[in-house]
Amino acid sequence: MKCPFCNADDTNVLDSRVSEDGSKIRRRRRCQACDKRFTTYETVELRLPQVVKHDGNRSEFDRNKLLTGFKRALHKRPVPADDVEAAIDRIIQKFLGLGEREVSSRSIGECVMDELYKMDKVAYIRFASVYKSFQDVDDFRDMIKEVQKPLKKQNTKKTE
């Protein structure tokens, strides 16, 4: 590790500590050349897969794009921001867990739809209308019927 003060290559680790959550290591270092001390942090670097778009272009996996999609779908809907963050974390963990170098934008969109379906049916339909390129009112009607199917089953169970 180079010294940030004098750029010398020789530094000693004086102390190492693991953070409370166990996600990083804090190291106190001392430069042998200038005798100044500094702190470094060691963390795990996870590489998210590249996103392959419909047209074959590739781009970096972008958490902010996920957040934007959720925000647009959930605009003026009563869903806490923590729930959105948790959903995004689940999506990212899913793709990290696959260990793939590339993932299709379609599979990301399907994951977003799954999370929105659990959170808010209106937001789910909003997202689906753009994601699936609804062409007319019939597309909306079909999606609403699809969303209502589980609700009808629950209502019939309650009356039995």
C-alpha positions in Angstrom: 0.0 0.0 0.0 1.4 3.4 -1.0 1.6 6.2 1.5 -1.0 8.9 0.6 1.4 11.6 1.9 4.7 10.8 0.3 3.9 7.9 -2.1 6.5 5.6 -0.5 5.8 1.9 -1.0 6.8 0.8 2.5 4.0 0.9 5.0 3.3 -1.2 8.1 0.0 -2.4 9.4 -0.2 -1.4 13.1 -3.7 -2.6 13.8 -6.5 -4.5 12.0 -10.2 -4.7 13.1 -13.3 -6.2 11.6 -16.3 -3.9 11.4 -19.3 -4.6 13.6 -21.3 -6.1 10.8 -18.3 -8.1 9.6 -18.4 -6.6 6.1 -15.0 -4.8 6.1 -11.6 -4.7 7.8 -10.2 -1.4 9.1 -6.4 -1.2 9.0 -4.2 1.4 10.7 -1.0 1.9 8.8 2.2 3.8 9.3 4.6 4.9 6.6 8.2 3.9 7.2 9.5 6.8 5.1 7.6 9.8 6.5 6.2 8.2 9.7 2.7 9.4 9.1 -0.3 7.2 9.9 -3.4 6.6 7.9 -6.4 4.2 7.8 -7.5 1.9 5.0 -10.6 -0.2 4.6 -10.8 -3.6 3.0 -14.1 -4.7 1.5 -15.4 -7.4 -0.7 -15.9 -6.3 -4.3 -18.8 -8.1 -6.0 -19.1 -7.8 -9.7 -22.6 -7.6 -11.0 -23.2 -9.2 -14.4 -23.4 -7.2 -17.6 -27.0 -6.5 -18.9 -27.7 -7.7 -22.4 -30.4 -5.5 -23.9 -33.1 -6.6 -26.4 -31.0 -5.3 -29.3 -27.9 -7.2 -28.2 -26.1 -4.1 -26.7 -24.5 -4.6 -23.3 -24.3 -2.2 -20.4 -23.3 -2.3 -16.7 -25.8 -3.5 -14.2 -27.2 -0.2 -12.7 -28.9 -0.2 -9.3 -30.1 3.4 -10.0 -32.0 2.2 -13.1 -33.8 -0.3 -11.0 -34.6 2.3 -8.4 -35.9 4.6 -11.2 -38.2 1.9 -12.5 -39.6 1.2 -9.1 -40.1 4.9 -8.4 -42.0 5.4 -11.7 -44.2 2.5 -11.1 -44.8 3.4 -7.4 -45.4 7.1 -8.0 -47.9 8.3 -5.4 -48.4 4.7 -4.1 -48.3 4.0 -0.3 -45.2 1.8 -0.4 -42.3 2.6 2.1 -38.9 3.4 0.6 -37.4 0.6 2.8 -39.6 -1.9 1.0 -38.3 -0.7 -2.4 -34.7 -0.9 -1.2 -35.2 -4.4 0.1 -36.7 -5.5 -3.2 -33.8 -4.0 -5.1 -31.4 -5.8 -2.8 -33.2 -9.1 -3.4 -33.0 -8.7 -7.1 -29.3 -7.9 -6.9 -28.6 -10.8 -4.6 -30.5 -13.1 -7.0 -28.2 -12.1 -9.9 -25.1 -12.2 -7.8 -26.0 -15.7 -6.7 -26.3 -16.9 -10.3 -22.6 -16.2 -10.8 -23.3 -15.4 -14.5 -21.3 -12.8 -16.4 -24.3 -11.7 -18.4 -28.0 -11.4 -17.7 -30.8 -10.4 -20.0 -32.7 -7.1 -19.4 -35.8 -9.3 -19.8 -35.0 -11.4 -16.8 -34.3 -8.2 -14.7 -37.7 -6.8 -15.8 -39.4 -10.1 -14.8 -37.8 -9.9 -11.4 -39.0 -6.3 -11.0 -42.5 -7.3 -12.0 -42.4 -10.2 -9.4 -41.4 -7.7 -6.7 -44.0 -5.1 -7.7 -46.7 -7.8 -7.7 -46.0 -8.5 -4.1 -45.8 -4.8 -3.1 -48.6 -3.0 -5.0 -50.9 -4.3 -7.7 -51.4 -0.8 -9.2 -47.6 -0.3 -9.6 -47.4 -3.8 -11.0 -49.9 -2.9 -13.8 -48.2 0.4 -14.4 -44.8 -1.3 -14.9 -46.3 -4.1 -17.0 -48.0 -1.6 -19.3 -44.6 -0.1 -20.2 -42.5 -3.3 -19.9 -44.9 -5.4 -22.0 -45.8 -2.5 -24.4 -49.5 -2.5 -24.0 -51.2 -1.4 -27.2 -54.8 -0.9 -26.1 -57.3 -1.1 -23.3 -57.8 -4.8 -23.7 -54.2 -5.4 -22.6 -54.9 -3.5 -19.4 -58.1 -5.4 -18.9 -56.3 -8.7 -19.3 -53.7 -7.7 -16.8 -56.3 -6.6 -14.3 -58.1 -9.9 -14.6 -54.8 -11.7 -14.0 -54.1 -9.7 -10.9 -57.7 -10.2 -9.6 -57.6 -14.0 -10.0 -55.7 -14.7 -6.7 -58.0 -12.2 -4.9 -61.1 -14.0 -6.1 -59.7 -17.4 -4.8 -59.0 -15.8 -1.4 -62.5 -14.3 -1.2 -64.2 -17.7 -2.0 -62.1 -19.4 0.7 -63.2 -16.9 3.3 -66.9 -17.5 2.6 -66.6 -21.3 2.8 
